[in-house]
Amino acid sequence: PMDILGNRHGHFDALARLKQEGLIRAYGASVDFSHEIDAVLTHSQSEVLEVMLNVFHQDPLKSLPLIQDSDVGVIVKVPLDS
């Protein structure tokens, strides 16, 4: 849900504190659409995104410039859909 991706509940802040304390190395999110990517990158310091991307689902490509500017890693899920 967008309230989760938008950090309304402060969970990304908690993850950032855990990283700062050395308890985790990195954190990220799994998303499907460009508006979700934009929300995560705007409201967190996520270092990786798992993104649905394939020949049938290419909406995340709209956020490619933001992903590149943010220097975030990308894991593609469902690359061979159907």
Secondary structure, 3 states (H helix, E strand, C coil): CHHHHCCCCCHHHHHHHHHHCCCCCCCEEEECCHHHHHHHHHHCCCCEEEEECCCCCCHHHHHHHHHHHHCCEEEEECCCCC
